[in-house]
Amino acid sequence: MVARPGILQQLKLLEGFDLGAMGHNSADYIHTVIESAKLSFADREAYYGDPKFIDVPLAGLLTDRYAAIRRELIDSAHASMDQRPGDPVAMRAMRDAPAAGARPWGGGTIHVTAADRAGNMIAVTRAADGFPARR
């Protein structure tokens, strides 16, 4: 099994909420889960990649401290329409400026197909639409 750090980060954010008290699939529950996903996705776009080629700051991204400061960005009454990466190195809720070389993907889809000599094949498609632009 491969660990998905973005999912682990989202779960770390959700640890600070009493989801049970909100009621399963209530408006508050769904709002909190979605807003946590948005914060995790924003960090994914800014920092995650192949660690053979870039320095992924997992030590900061998955800490209790970073989750706590990012969690404060979740407004229980309003949905965020912004992509808001944090700064897991300096432990700040929001990053001041883009990291060197980081850029948002924008809309798009990625597809990878592979096959081996034995005839085993796999095809994976990942839609990466990101967040809609504010209008």
Buried (B, 14 or more C-beta within 10 A) or exposed (E): EEEEBBEBBBBBBBEBBEBEEBEEEEEBBEBBBEBBBBBBBBBBBBBBEEEEEEEBBBEBBBBEEBBBBBBEBBEEEEEBEEBBBBBBBEBEBEBEEEBEEBEBEEEEEEEEEEEEEEEEEEEEEEEBEBBEEEE
